[in-house]
Amino acid sequence: MLEMGEGDVPIVPSATVVPVRDGPQGLEVLLLQRNRALKHMGGEWVFPGGRIDPSDYPVAGDHDQAALHAAIRETREEADVQITLEQLHFLSHWTTPEGARRRYSTWFFLAVLDADAEIRVDGGEISAHRWVRPQDAFAEIRDTQSPFRLMPPTFVSLVDLADFRDCATARAALGARPPRRYAPRMIMQEGGVCFLYEEDAGYANLVEAVSGPRHRTYMINDQLEYIREGVE
């Protein structure tokens, strides 16, 4: 079922998996590169995921259960990895902001994989994969000569995981935390955009310069900065 957003832009239900493993130097996250020939986000590095299909609904209208089934299916289709419902932890939910040409309502799930899990991409929609420590991904983004770029939901998910030394610690801590929900509102900036989230003091009135809690992401000249201050 599609919701209709501003200007009758459909909001498409979708699901994403954030796969993690214990690497030689700590927690690593799996990223997949979308084929550069694709019109939508071609060449971008993303997590496994995609829209929820009608066949993913065990019960009509149950989006939460459908998202779990879609997450399992998409991970199998894009990375050739079989995960189970028990492996999935509801991490966050993202809604694409108004004004975007395509809008999604996306469930993000954390999944811990075995360190030796074999990843195979299809070479079609997905052209490559890599395991990366969040800290290394941040350093690569800061390198203006690097073509490596992430969209805000992927970046914020990596920030969520960056301080954990291993998968068990991450799973325990994030499992004790309610899922975070992001429905960004955009303020255009010179060279980019500021995404405000609901807990931000400027969210309701769409004001950037405001005192109080700050929960936002800046994406300026392909550089990302996530700020969460004064928010529980």
N, C-alpha and C positions, 0 to 999 in steps of 0.2 A: 504494500500500500504506500503511495506517495503522498506526502503532505505538500501543500502549496505555500511557497514563500512569497516575498515581496515581488510584485510584477509577474505573478503566476509562474515563477521559477520553481520547478518541482524540487522538493527536498528528498533525496534518495537515501533510504536506509542502507547502511553498509557496516562492515565489520573489519577490524584490523587486529593482527596479532603482533605483539612485541616479543620476539623470541630472544632469549638470553641463554648464555652458557658460561661455565667457569673456564676461562682461558689461562694461559701460563702466567699472565701478569694481572689477573683479576677478571671481573665480570666483563663479558663482551656481548654486543647486541648484533643481531643479524639484520643487514640491510640489503635490499634488492634494487637493482637499477632498471628502471623502465626503458624500453626500447626508444632510442632517440627519434625513430620515425613516427612515434605516436603523437597525435595532435595534442592530447591532454597530458601534460606533465612529462613529455618525452625527455628522457635522459635523467630524470630526477631519481634520487635515492629514497626509497620508501620501505615501510614494513610490508610483509605479506598482507593482502586484504583486497576487498572489493565489495561490490553491491550485494545485498541480500537477495537471493533468488526466491521465487515462489515455493520451490521445493524445499527450502530451508525452514519453512514454518511447520513445526510438528502440530501446532494448534493455530488456527487462523487468528491473526491479530496479535499474537504473542511475540512482539519484537525482540524481547530480551532472549528468549529461547532461540529464536530464529538467528539472532546475531551470533550466538555460540556455535550453531551448526554451520553458519556461513564462514566463521573464523576457521573452523576445522577444514572445511572444504577448500577455501582459498589457499590455506597453507599447503595443503596437499597439491593443489593445482599449480601453484607458483613456485614452490620450493621442493616438492616431492618429499615432504615430511609429514608423517602421520602423527597427529596429536589427539589427545582425548579431552573430554569435558572436564575431567579431574585436574588436568594440567592448566586450565584456563582460570585466571583471576581477573575480575573486572577492574581495570585500572582507571579508566576515564571515559568520558563521552564528549565528543566534539560536534558542534553544529557549524557548518560553514557560514560566515557572516553574510548579512544582506548586502547586496551589491555585486556579489560574485556571479559569474555567468553560469556556474554549476554549483549546486549546493548539496551537501551530504549531512546526514545524521549518523554519526559513526561511533560504534562501540569499540574501545581499545581494550584488549586483553593481554595480560602478561602470561608468558608460557616459558617454563624452564625446560631446556633441551639437554640431552646428554652431550658431554664435551666432544664426543666423537661422532655426533649426528652428521650424516652425509647429506649435503645440500645439492640438488640438481635443478637447475632452471631450464625452462623449455626453449630458450633461445628465440622465442617469438615476442610475446608481450614483455617478458622479463629477459634481459640480455646478460646480466651478470649478478654476482652476489659477493658480499664481503662480511666478515666478522670484524667488529671494531669496538675498542674501548670508548666509552663516551668522551673521556678526556682527550683521546687522540682525535676523535671527530671534531671536537671544539677547536683544537689547534689547527686542523686542516681547514675548517671554515674561515678562521682568522687569516689564513694565507690567501691574500688577494690574487695570487697567481694560480691558485688551485681551482679547478672547475667544480669541486665538490660543494654542493649546496643542499640544504634541507628546508622543508616547509615548517612553519611554526609548530604544528602538532607533533611532528617527528622530533624536532629540536627539544620541545618542552618535555617530551617523554624521556629523552636522553638525560636531560637535567634531573628528572625524577630519580634516575638510576645511578647517577654519577658518583654519589658518595658511598655506595655500598661496595664492600670488598668482595662479596661473592653472592651467588644466586640465592642461597638459603637465607642469608640476612635480608636481601631485597624482598624475597617472597614473604618472609615473616613480617617485616615492617609495613609493606604495602598491603598485605592481607589484613592488617589491623586498622587500616585507614579507609574511611569511606571513599568510594570512587569520586574523583573530581569531575566537575561538569564545566565545560567551556562553551559559551555562546558569544563569541567575540563581536565587538562593535568596532568599526574602523574609523580612525582619524588619519587623513592623508597628511603626509609629511614631505618635506623636500627630500627627494631621493628614496622615498619609500612610504611606510605606513606604520602606525601604532595600533596594535590590537588591544582593546580594553576588555577585561573579563569582569564578571558580575561583582566580585568583591572589591573592585577598584572604586575609589571614591568618585572618580570621574565618569563612571559607566552610565549612570542614569541620564545625565545631561550631556554626555558625549563631550567632556572637557578634559584636555590633557593636563594643563597646569592647575592642579588642585591639591589642597592639603588633605591628609588622611591616608587610609590604606591604599597601597598600590599593588595591583595585580595586572600585569600587562606584558606584552612582547613588542619590542621594536624590531622592524625589519627594514634597515636603511642601507642602501647600496650593497645589497646581498649579505650584509652582516646582521646577525641576530643577537638580541639581548633580552633575556627573560628576567622580570622583576616581580618578586613576591615579598612584600613588606607589610607588616601590620595586619596580616591575615591569618586566621587560625587554621 
